[in-house]
Amino acid sequence: MEYADKMTESTRIRPIFFDLKTRDIIYSQPIISENATGAGFTRHWGKNFVRSMNILSKINYNENTGWKTEVYKDLCGEKPIKPPTFNNPQYKKSKAYKKYKRELSIWEDCTHVK
């Protein structure tokens, strides 16, 4: 992790992948995650770290073509779609809605949209 900024509630990590034989850097791209929340040091900054790892896990490497940098550009994908409420006043407690909120939070961090 490069930094954890309390003023902006953001973290920045820079994963670096390198070739073990030649020691050349193959890939290095910063990943910034915002909106840190939670009580205590681990929960406060850990959530952002996990979000960054989710973003990093979607970057692909192919031995023939190398790193797929275009994957990183389109990494966030489309905005998650809100599930139907079916006129249920307690729809926010449903599993589908909770899943949607988690995916939306990750998508917003990835695209830096609030």
Backbone bond lengths (Angstrom), bond angles and torsions (degrees), N, CA, C in turn:
res aa  C-N    CA-C-N  psi(-1)  N-CA   C-N-CA  omega(-1)  CA-C   N-CA-C  phi
1 M - - - 1.448 - - 1.522 107.58 -
2 E 1.323 115.41 127.34 1.464 119.72 179.23 1.521 110.97 -75.80
3 Y 1.334 116.57 -45.42 1.456 118.36 178.23 1.526 110.90 -158.67
4 A 1.319 114.32 161.14 1.464 123.83 170.27 1.532 104.90 -131.77
5 D 1.321 116.44 111.01 1.454 122.34 -173.85 1.524 110.46 -100.98
6 K 1.307 117.26 112.78 1.463 122.01 -178.23 1.527 111.88 -68.87
7 M 1.322 117.95 -34.32 1.468 120.46 -178.46 1.531 111.46 -64.19
8 T 1.328 117.60 -42.99 1.460 120.88 -178.97 1.525 112.64 -98.70
9 E 1.331 117.27 -2.42 1.468 123.26 -178.55 1.531 110.62 54.19
10 S 1.324 116.58 44.66 1.461 120.56 -179.05 1.525 110.71 -130.13
11 T 1.324 114.45 155.83 1.463 121.33 175.36 1.520 108.29 -126.87
12 R 1.313 114.85 156.36 1.465 120.29 177.91 1.515 108.14 -137.94
13 I 1.315 114.94 126.43 1.466 119.80 173.46 1.521 107.85 -118.24
14 R 1.309 116.09 153.81 1.468 120.76 176.63 1.526 107.31 -131.68
15 P 1.337 115.48 95.08 1.464 117.52 175.90 1.520 109.83 -71.60
16 I 1.307 115.88 138.90 1.468 120.56 179.41 1.525 108.12 -126.55
17 F 1.333 114.79 122.31 1.450 121.18 176.50 1.515 107.69 -110.41
18 F 1.341 115.67 135.23 1.452 118.48 -178.76 1.516 109.88 -139.68
19 D 1.327 115.18 157.97 1.454 122.83 178.33 1.525 107.84 -78.81
20 L 1.330 116.13 125.27 1.465 119.49 -177.33 1.526 112.62 -66.49
21 K 1.328 116.83 -34.15 1.465 119.34 -177.90 1.522 111.71 -73.67
22 T 1.323 117.22 -50.43 1.466 120.44 -174.81 1.529 112.80 -93.34
23 R 1.304 116.60 -15.12 1.472 123.47 -177.00 1.527 112.80 63.40
24 D 1.335 116.47 21.48 1.458 121.22 175.65 1.523 109.56 -81.15
25 I 1.314 116.38 142.20 1.461 120.65 176.12 1.520 108.27 -75.21
26 I 1.324 115.87 124.87 1.459 121.54 -179.34 1.525 110.44 -92.50
27 Y 1.322 115.87 -40.00 1.463 119.56 -174.82 1.521 109.84 -151.46
28 S 1.323 116.30 134.34 1.459 121.72 175.03 1.523 107.49 -153.60
29 Q 1.315 116.87 112.96 1.460 122.03 -177.82 1.526 108.23 -143.30
30 P 1.333 118.76 126.12 1.459 119.33 179.72 1.526 111.91 -70.51
31 I 1.314 115.74 146.03 1.459 122.28 175.77 1.524 106.97 -124.07
32 I 1.334 116.07 120.14 1.457 121.70 -178.57 1.519 108.71 -108.23
33 S 1.323 115.81 132.07 1.459 121.45 177.89 1.524 107.52 -124.17
34 E 1.331 115.97 132.84 1.461 121.01 -175.49 1.524 111.37 -114.00
35 N 1.324 115.17 177.22 1.464 124.02 176.75 1.524 113.22 63.60
36 A 1.313 116.86 52.17 1.452 120.55 176.40 1.529 109.60 -65.85
37 T 1.319 115.89 134.86 1.464 121.09 179.16 1.518 109.34 -140.91
38 G 1.304 116.07 165.27 1.456 121.02 175.68 1.513 112.05 117.59
39 A 1.317 114.54 156.07 1.464 121.31 179.32 1.527 109.31 -92.00
40 G 1.291 116.80 138.94 1.455 121.49 179.53 1.516 111.62 86.51
41 F 1.305 115.58 156.99 1.461 121.64 -176.03 1.527 112.21 -61.53
42 T 1.330 116.67 -48.54 1.462 120.47 -175.08 1.519 111.92 -64.84
43 R 1.313 117.93 -46.68 1.460 120.27 -179.31 1.524 111.47 -70.15
44 H 1.316 116.47 -36.94 1.462 119.90 -176.94 1.528 111.06 -63.80
45 W 1.321 117.10 -52.59 1.464 120.58 -176.89 1.516 112.54 -92.43
46 G 1.315 118.02 -23.73 1.463 121.76 -178.50 1.516 113.07 -63.05
47 K 1.331 117.23 -36.73 1.464 120.81 179.95 1.532 110.27 -61.78
48 N 1.309 116.93 -42.14 1.466 120.18 177.46 1.521 111.25 -65.80
49 F 1.312 116.71 -38.27 1.464 120.11 179.13 1.525 110.31 -63.56
50 V 1.328 116.99 -42.31 1.466 120.68 178.48 1.528 110.32 -64.37
51 R 1.317 117.45 -40.93 1.472 120.28 177.24 1.528 110.60 -60.36
52 S 1.318 116.47 -41.91 1.464 120.25 178.41 1.526 110.85 -63.67
53 M 1.320 117.32 -38.98 1.462 120.87 178.59 1.527 110.88 -66.70
54 N 1.341 117.54 -35.30 1.469 120.20 176.07 1.525 110.48 -63.13
55 I 1.322 116.93 -41.37 1.458 120.94 177.38 1.524 110.03 -64.23
56 L 1.323 116.26 -45.80 1.464 121.28 -178.87 1.524 111.67 -62.60
57 S 1.328 117.47 -34.84 1.462 120.45 -177.58 1.522 112.92 -66.54
58 K 1.338 117.95 -15.29 1.462 121.05 -178.48 1.522 113.28 -93.24
59 I 1.327 117.70 -0.14 1.462 121.48 178.13 1.525 108.18 -85.85
60 N 1.309 116.59 132.37 1.468 121.21 -174.53 1.518 112.10 -109.98
61 Y 1.331 114.46 149.74 1.465 121.46 174.15 1.524 108.08 -127.61
62 N 1.315 116.05 134.46 1.452 122.79 177.32 1.522 106.91 -124.51
63 E 1.318 117.84 129.44 1.467 120.86 -177.15 1.523 112.42 -59.42
64 N 1.322 117.49 -34.41 1.469 121.18 -177.24 1.525 112.68 -77.53
65 T 1.328 117.18 -39.49 1.463 119.80 -174.04 1.525 113.50 -108.39
66 G 1.309 118.12 -11.41 1.464 120.82 -179.90 1.523 112.18 87.48
67 W 1.307 116.18 -159.63 1.466 121.42 -177.65 1.508 110.84 -71.72
68 K 1.289 115.51 139.09 1.459 122.00 177.71 1.523 108.42 -91.03
69 T 1.334 116.33 83.21 1.459 119.44 -178.49 1.512 111.34 -68.49
70 E 1.349 117.50 -27.79 1.459 118.45 177.71 1.524 110.71 -67.12
71 V 1.328 116.69 -24.19 1.465 119.92 175.57 1.521 109.19 -64.22
72 Y 1.338 116.37 -38.96 1.461 119.41 179.83 1.523 111.17 -64.99
73 K 1.346 116.83 -39.06 1.459 119.95 -179.19 1.517 111.44 -64.16
74 D 1.336 117.02 -37.97 1.454 121.36 -178.84 1.523 110.77 -105.06
75 L 1.286 115.58 26.07 1.449 122.37 -173.74 1.519 113.48 -65.21
76 C 1.293 117.04 -35.01 1.454 121.00 -173.58 1.517 112.17 -71.92
77 G 1.307 116.99 -26.08 1.458 119.84 -178.94 1.515 111.39 72.72
78 E 1.319 115.60 -164.78 1.451 120.94 179.91 1.521 110.45 -84.35
79 K 1.315 115.37 157.23 1.452 121.24 178.82 1.526 109.53 -63.55
80 P 1.341 117.63 132.79 1.466 119.70 178.55 1.532 111.63 -58.82
81 I 1.317 115.44 146.69 1.465 121.16 -178.62 1.523 109.78 -94.77
82 K 1.321 115.15 131.38 1.455 121.39 -179.16 1.534 109.38 -67.60
83 P 1.346 117.72 132.17 1.465 119.63 179.92 1.526 111.32 -70.32
84 P 1.331 117.55 156.54 1.465 120.11 179.04 1.524 111.20 -66.46
85 T 1.339 115.96 149.96 1.469 120.70 -177.80 1.524 112.82 -93.20
86 F 1.323 118.20 -21.91 1.461 123.00 -178.93 1.526 111.93 52.53
87 N 1.328 116.72 36.97 1.467 123.30 179.96 1.526 113.22 54.53
88 N 1.301 116.57 29.07 1.458 122.26 178.44 1.525 108.27 -93.44
89 P 1.337 118.68 116.79 1.467 119.60 -178.42 1.532 113.12 -66.10
90 Q 1.324 117.43 -18.06 1.465 120.38 -179.40 1.528 111.30 -109.14
91 Y 1.335 116.67 31.88 1.467 120.63 -177.78 1.523 112.73 -62.03
92 K 1.335 117.27 -24.48 1.465 119.88 -178.61 1.520 112.36 -69.24
93 K 1.316 117.89 -11.41 1.465 121.69 178.73 1.524 112.00 -94.53
94 S 1.325 117.30 -3.54 1.469 120.34 -178.50 1.529 110.76 -74.08
95 K 1.333 115.70 154.51 1.465 121.13 179.52 1.525 111.05 -63.01
96 A 1.349 115.60 -38.66 1.470 119.42 -178.87 1.529 111.14 -64.09
97 Y 1.327 117.16 -40.46 1.460 120.43 -179.77 1.529 110.79 -69.78
98 K 1.320 117.68 -40.38 1.462 120.86 178.75 1.531 110.71 -63.89
99 K 1.333 116.39 -39.44 1.466 120.40 176.58 1.526 109.95 -63.98
100 Y 1.326 116.23 -43.00 1.462 121.15 178.28 1.529 110.70 -59.19
101 K 1.338 118.16 -45.00 1.465 121.76 -179.31 1.526 111.27 -62.93
102 R 1.348 117.55 -40.21 1.467 120.46 177.68 1.522 110.51 -63.06
103 E 1.336 116.34 -46.93 1.456 120.55 -179.68 1.526 111.52 -65.40
104 L 1.335 116.94 -37.86 1.454 121.31 177.92 1.526 110.91 -64.41
105 S 1.316 117.11 -41.18 1.459 121.48 179.39 1.532 110.75 -62.44
106 I 1.329 116.59 -43.64 1.466 120.79 178.24 1.522 110.10 -65.20
107 W 1.344 117.14 -42.74 1.462 121.39 179.51 1.529 110.91 -62.63
108 E 1.341 117.47 -42.67 1.467 120.93 179.83 1.521 110.74 -64.53
109 D 1.331 117.69 -40.40 1.469 120.26 177.43 1.524 110.87 -64.41
110 C 1.312 115.94 -39.53 1.455 120.44 -178.73 1.527 111.65 -66.88
111 T 1.319 116.75 -41.53 1.462 120.79 -176.68 1.514 112.48 -92.72
112 H 1.321 117.26 -5.57 1.464 123.99 -177.68 1.521 111.11 60.97
113 V 1.333 116.05 35.47 1.463 122.48 175.80 1.511 107.72 -101.63
114 K 1.320 116.31 136.42 1.472 119.74 178.90 1.491 109.77 -111.92
